[in-house]
Amino acid sequence: MIDVENAARLLIAARSGAQLPLGAVEPSDLEEAFAVQEATVAALGGCGGWKVGAASPTATPTFAPLPRIGIRSAEEPWVSRTPWVAVEVEIAFRVARTIVADLADRLDEPAVFAETFDAAMVAVEIVETRLADRILASPLAKAADLLTHGALVIGPPLPLHGLALDFASVTARLDIDGRDSIETTAGNPAGDPVRLLRPLARHCVERRLPLRPGQIVTTGSCTGLAEIDPATDLTATIGGLGRIRPRIVAAGRRPEMVPATGGREV
Protein backbone atom coordinates (compact mmCIF):
# COMPACT_ATOMS: atom_id res chain seq x y z
CA MET A 1 0.00 0.00 0.00
CA ILE A 2 1.32 3.41 -0.98
CA ASP A 3 1.57 6.38 1.37
CA VAL A 4 -0.73 8.69 -0.57
CA GLU A 5 0.26 11.95 1.09
CA ASN A 6 3.96 11.22 0.78
CA ALA A 7 3.58 10.25 -2.88
CA ALA A 8 1.79 13.54 -3.53
CA ARG A 9 4.56 15.45 -1.77
CA LEU A 10 7.21 13.72 -3.90
CA LEU A 11 5.37 14.50 -7.11
CA ILE A 12 4.89 18.14 -6.15
CA ALA A 13 8.55 18.51 -5.18
CA ALA A 14 9.53 17.02 -8.55
CA ARG A 15 7.74 19.88 -10.30
CA SER A 16 10.83 21.96 -9.56
CA GLY A 17 12.72 19.84 -12.07
CA ALA A 18 14.33 17.02 -10.06
CA GLN A 19 12.54 13.96 -11.44
CA LEU A 20 11.68 10.81 -9.51
CA PRO A 21 13.45 7.49 -10.14
CA LEU A 22 11.57 4.34 -11.06
CA GLY A 23 9.59 2.98 -8.13
CA ALA A 24 9.58 6.20 -6.12
CA VAL A 25 5.83 6.51 -6.67
CA GLU A 26 4.22 3.14 -7.42
CA PRO A 27 0.52 2.72 -6.62
CA SER A 28 -0.66 -0.85 -6.21
CA ASP A 29 -3.92 -0.25 -8.08
CA LEU A 30 -6.02 2.45 -9.76
CA GLU A 31 -7.73 3.33 -6.50
CA GLU A 32 -4.39 4.34 -5.01
CA ALA A 33 -3.42 6.18 -8.20
CA PHE A 34 -6.66 8.18 -8.08
CA ALA A 35 -6.05 8.99 -4.41
CA VAL A 36 -2.56 10.32 -5.24
CA GLN A 37 -4.01 12.40 -8.10
CA GLU A 38 -6.55 13.99 -5.79
CA ALA A 39 -4.07 14.65 -2.98
CA THR A 40 -1.66 16.27 -5.46
CA VAL A 41 -4.29 18.56 -6.97
CA ALA A 42 -5.66 19.53 -3.55
CA ALA A 43 -2.17 20.47 -2.35
CA LEU A 44 -1.60 22.55 -5.50
CA GLY A 45 -4.65 24.69 -4.79
CA GLY A 46 -7.63 22.76 -6.08
CA CYS A 47 -9.17 21.34 -9.22
CA GLY A 48 -9.93 23.50 -12.25
CA GLY A 49 -11.00 20.72 -14.55
CA TRP A 50 -10.30 17.20 -15.81
CA LYS A 51 -8.64 15.37 -18.65
CA VAL A 52 -10.17 12.28 -20.21
CA GLY A 53 -9.05 10.20 -23.13
CA ALA A 54 -9.26 6.76 -24.68
CA ALA A 55 -7.03 4.81 -27.04
CA SER A 56 -9.94 3.77 -29.29
CA PRO A 57 -13.71 4.21 -29.54
CA THR A 58 -14.19 1.08 -27.41
CA ALA A 59 -11.25 1.43 -24.99
CA THR A 60 -11.75 2.17 -21.31
CA PRO A 61 -11.21 5.91 -20.73
CA THR A 62 -8.51 7.29 -18.45
CA PHE A 63 -9.03 10.25 -16.12
CA ALA A 64 -7.03 12.82 -14.18
CA PRO A 65 -7.96 16.05 -12.38
CA LEU A 66 -6.22 19.24 -13.51
CA PRO A 67 -4.72 21.74 -11.05
CA ARG A 68 -6.51 25.07 -11.29
CA ILE A 69 -3.17 26.92 -11.37
CA GLY A 70 -2.23 25.26 -14.66
CA ILE A 71 -5.32 26.23 -16.68
CA ARG A 72 -4.62 29.47 -18.51
CA SER A 73 -5.22 31.57 -21.57
CA ALA A 74 -2.71 31.77 -24.42
CA GLU A 75 -1.52 35.16 -23.16
CA GLU A 76 -0.31 33.60 -19.88
CA PRO A 77 3.06 31.87 -20.34
CA TRP A 78 3.72 28.46 -18.87
CA VAL A 79 7.21 28.08 -17.38
CA SER A 80 8.42 24.53 -17.88
CA ARG A 81 10.95 23.09 -15.43
CA THR A 82 11.16 19.59 -16.86
CA PRO A 83 13.74 18.31 -19.37
CA TRP A 84 11.02 16.84 -21.60
CA VAL A 85 7.99 18.77 -22.87
CA ALA A 86 5.37 17.87 -25.45
CA VAL A 87 2.06 19.31 -26.61
CA GLU A 88 -1.28 18.01 -27.88
CA VAL A 89 -4.10 19.89 -29.63
CA GLU A 90 -7.44 19.03 -28.05
CA ILE A 91 -11.12 19.97 -27.80
CA ALA A 92 -12.21 21.19 -24.38
CA PHE A 93 -15.66 21.80 -22.92
CA ARG A 94 -16.80 24.10 -20.11
CA VAL A 95 -19.12 22.73 -17.42
CA ALA A 96 -22.31 24.74 -16.92
CA ARG A 97 -23.86 23.01 -13.91
CA THR A 98 -22.93 20.55 -11.20
CA ILE A 99 -23.16 17.09 -12.73
CA VAL A 100 -24.78 14.81 -10.16
CA ALA A 101 -25.37 11.09 -10.67
CA ASP A 102 -28.65 11.43 -12.56
CA LEU A 103 -27.18 13.88 -15.07
CA ALA A 104 -23.99 11.84 -15.41
CA ASP A 105 -25.98 8.77 -16.43
CA ARG A 106 -27.78 10.72 -19.17
CA LEU A 107 -24.95 12.72 -20.73
CA ASP A 108 -25.16 10.73 -23.94
CA GLU A 109 -28.56 12.35 -24.53
CA PRO A 110 -28.03 15.48 -26.68
CA ALA A 111 -30.49 17.57 -24.66
CA VAL A 112 -28.78 16.71 -21.37
CA PHE A 113 -25.36 17.39 -22.85
CA ALA A 114 -26.59 20.82 -23.98
CA GLU A 115 -27.82 21.57 -20.46
CA THR A 116 -24.64 20.58 -18.65
CA PHE A 117 -21.91 22.01 -20.91
CA ASP A 118 -22.22 25.53 -22.28
CA ALA A 119 -19.07 26.13 -24.35
CA ALA A 120 -16.33 24.46 -26.36
CA MET A 121 -12.83 25.71 -27.12
CA VAL A 122 -9.53 24.78 -28.70
CA ALA A 123 -7.00 23.67 -26.10
CA VAL A 124 -3.36 22.70 -25.95
CA GLU A 125 -2.30 20.30 -23.25
CA ILE A 126 1.29 20.80 -22.17
CA VAL A 127 2.58 17.34 -21.39
CA GLU A 128 5.29 16.95 -18.77
CA THR A 129 6.36 14.19 -16.41
CA ARG A 130 7.72 14.14 -12.90
CA LEU A 131 9.10 10.63 -13.54
CA ALA A 132 12.72 10.26 -14.63
CA ASP A 133 11.99 7.40 -17.04
CA ARG A 134 8.72 8.11 -18.80
CA ILE A 135 9.17 5.09 -21.07
CA LEU A 136 9.67 2.44 -18.40
CA ALA A 137 7.40 3.98 -15.78
CA SER A 138 4.36 1.85 -15.06
CA PRO A 139 0.87 2.87 -16.17
CA LEU A 140 -0.13 3.26 -12.53
CA ALA A 141 2.82 5.58 -11.84
CA LYS A 142 1.85 7.67 -14.87
CA ALA A 143 -1.74 7.77 -13.68
CA ALA A 144 -0.64 9.01 -10.27
CA ASP A 145 1.43 11.68 -12.05
CA LEU A 146 -1.81 13.18 -13.43
CA LEU A 147 -1.30 11.21 -16.65
CA THR A 148 1.78 13.38 -17.38
CA HIS A 149 -0.22 16.61 -17.31
CA GLY A 150 1.69 19.87 -17.08
CA ALA A 151 -0.79 22.62 -17.95
CA LEU A 152 -3.75 23.38 -20.20
CA VAL A 153 -3.87 26.41 -22.47
CA ILE A 154 -7.40 27.26 -23.62
CA GLY A 155 -8.80 29.53 -26.28
CA PRO A 156 -11.87 31.76 -26.09
CA PRO A 157 -14.99 29.71 -25.25
CA LEU A 158 -17.58 29.42 -28.01
CA PRO A 159 -21.18 28.90 -26.85
CA LEU A 160 -22.43 25.43 -27.70
CA HIS A 161 -25.90 26.79 -28.38
CA GLY A 162 -26.08 27.20 -32.14
CA LEU A 163 -22.61 25.73 -32.73
CA ALA A 164 -23.03 23.30 -35.63
CA LEU A 165 -19.87 21.23 -35.34
CA ASP A 166 -19.24 17.51 -35.60
CA PHE A 167 -16.67 17.08 -32.82
CA ALA A 168 -15.75 13.61 -34.06
CA SER A 169 -14.54 14.80 -37.46
CA VAL A 170 -12.94 18.20 -36.86
CA THR A 171 -9.73 19.18 -38.62
CA ALA A 172 -6.94 19.97 -36.16
CA ARG A 173 -3.57 21.49 -36.96
CA LEU A 174 -0.37 22.11 -35.02
CA ASP A 175 2.24 24.40 -36.59
CA ILE A 176 5.72 24.28 -35.06
CA ASP A 177 8.16 27.13 -35.69
CA GLY A 178 6.36 27.96 -38.93
CA ARG A 179 8.01 24.97 -40.63
CA ASP A 180 6.72 21.64 -39.31
CA SER A 181 2.98 21.00 -39.30
CA ILE A 182 0.73 18.20 -38.14
CA GLU A 183 -2.79 18.18 -39.55
CA THR A 184 -5.50 15.59 -38.95
CA THR A 185 -9.18 15.12 -39.59
CA ALA A 186 -11.08 12.96 -37.09
CA GLY A 187 -7.75 12.51 -35.32
CA ASN A 188 -8.97 11.79 -31.78
CA PRO A 189 -8.45 8.03 -31.26
CA ALA A 190 -11.51 7.91 -29.00
CA GLY A 191 -13.72 8.94 -31.93
CA ASP A 192 -16.40 11.33 -30.75
CA PRO A 193 -14.95 13.11 -27.67
CA VAL A 194 -18.47 13.78 -26.38
CA ARG A 195 -18.80 10.06 -25.60
CA LEU A 196 -16.02 10.41 -23.02
CA LEU A 197 -17.96 12.89 -20.91
CA ARG A 198 -20.41 10.36 -19.47
CA PRO A 199 -17.78 7.97 -18.03
CA LEU A 200 -15.78 10.92 -16.75
CA ALA A 201 -18.83 12.39 -15.02
CA ARG A 202 -19.61 8.99 -13.47
CA HIS A 203 -16.02 8.70 -12.27
CA CYS A 204 -16.20 12.14 -10.67
CA VAL A 205 -19.49 11.31 -8.93
CA GLU A 206 -18.05 8.06 -7.61
CA ARG A 207 -15.00 9.92 -6.30
CA ARG A 208 -17.32 12.49 -4.65
CA LEU A 209 -15.78 15.17 -6.82
CA PRO A 210 -18.65 16.03 -9.19
CA LEU A 211 -17.90 18.23 -12.18
CA ARG A 212 -18.80 21.81 -11.26
CA PRO A 213 -19.69 25.00 -13.15
CA GLY A 214 -16.69 26.68 -14.75
CA GLN A 215 -14.49 23.60 -14.76
CA ILE A 216 -12.82 22.69 -18.06
CA VAL A 217 -12.81 19.17 -19.48
CA THR A 218 -10.26 18.36 -22.17
CA THR A 219 -10.90 15.26 -24.22
CA GLY A 220 -7.73 13.81 -25.70
CA SER A 221 -5.34 14.63 -28.49
CA CYS A 222 -6.50 15.32 -32.03
CA THR A 223 -2.92 15.63 -33.34
CA GLY A 224 -0.92 13.10 -31.36
CA LEU A 225 1.99 13.92 -29.09
CA ALA A 226 4.56 16.41 -30.40
CA GLU A 227 7.78 16.85 -28.44
CA ILE A 228 9.03 20.45 -28.40
CA ASP A 229 11.65 22.74 -26.92
CA PRO A 230 10.34 25.56 -24.71
CA ALA A 231 10.15 28.89 -26.57
CA THR A 232 9.23 27.08 -29.80
CA ASP A 233 6.71 29.12 -31.77
CA LEU A 234 3.44 27.12 -31.78
CA THR A 235 0.05 27.64 -33.35
CA ALA A 236 -2.84 25.28 -32.63
CA THR A 237 -6.01 25.36 -34.72
CA ILE A 238 -9.25 23.41 -34.67
CA GLY A 239 -11.64 24.14 -37.52
CA GLY A 240 -14.81 25.76 -36.20
CA LEU A 241 -13.35 26.47 -32.75
CA GLY A 242 -10.41 28.76 -33.38
CA ARG A 243 -6.68 29.15 -33.04
CA ILE A 244 -4.31 29.79 -30.15
CA ARG A 245 -0.58 30.33 -29.80
CA PRO A 246 0.60 28.88 -26.48
CA ARG A 247 3.54 30.49 -24.71
CA ILE A 248 5.88 27.93 -23.17
CA VAL A 249 9.25 29.00 -21.79
CA ALA A 250 12.02 27.21 -19.94
CA ALA A 251 12.68 28.03 -16.31
CA GLY A 252 15.02 30.99 -16.11
CA ARG A 253 13.97 32.41 -19.45
CA ARG A 254 11.87 35.57 -19.55
CA PRO A 255 8.32 34.93 -20.83
CA GLU A 256 8.31 38.11 -22.94
CA MET A 257 10.98 36.53 -25.15
CA VAL A 258 8.22 34.45 -26.75
CA PRO A 259 6.29 36.80 -29.06
CA ALA A 260 3.21 34.59 -29.60
CA THR A 261 -0.30 35.72 -28.70
CA GLY A 262 -3.67 34.05 -28.62
CA GLY A 263 -6.60 34.63 -30.89
CA ARG A 264 -9.67 33.10 -32.47
CA GLU A 265 -9.96 32.12 -36.08
CA VAL A 266 -13.38 32.96 -37.53
C-alpha positions, 0 to 999 in steps of 0.5 A: 500500500502506498503512502498517498500523502507522501507520494503527492509530496514527492510528485509536487517537489519534482515539479521543480525539475528534479525527477523521480526514479523508477519505483519512487511513486508506485501505486498498487492499483487504480484506486491508489493512483486516483487517491494520489491524483486527488491529494496532489491537486488539492495540495496545488490549490484545487481542481480547475478541470479534468482530462479524459481520453481513450485509445480507441472508440471502445477502450476504457477511458482514463481520467485525471484532475487538472490543477486550477493553477495550470489552466490558462489563456494563451496570453499567460506563459507556462514556465516549464521546469522539466527536461522533456515537454510535449504538446497536444491539440485538443477539444475542451468543454466548459461545465455549466452546472454541477453534474450529479449522478442522474445527469452523469448517467444521461450525458449521452442524450443530446439535450442533457449534454446541452444543459450541462456544458455551455461552451467548447474551445480549442485547447493545448495540453502541455505534457510533462512528467515528474518521472525520470523514465517516462518510457519504463514507468508503469501505467499506474505511476503515470496515472498518479502523475496526473497522466503526465499533465503539465498545464492546459492552455485554452482559447476563447470559449464558443457557446455550444448553443447554435454551434453546428460542429461535428466534434468527431470529425474536426480538422486539427492542426499544429504548426511548429516554428512555422516549418513543421505542421501536423494536420488531422481530420477525425484525429482523436483516437476515441472517436467522438470526444463527447462520448467520453464525458459520461464515463468521466462524469460517473467517475467524478461522482463516484470519487465524490468530486462532481464536475462543477460549473466553470471547470474545463474538461479536455478530451484527448489529443487530435494531433498526437503527441509532439515533443518540443523545446520551450520557446518554440513558436506554436500555433494550434487550430481546430476548424470551427473552434479557433486558433491559439498560440501557447507560450511555453518558456524554460525556467530561467527564461523571460516569458516576454521573449516568446512573441506569440499571442492568442486569438480566435480564427473565424 
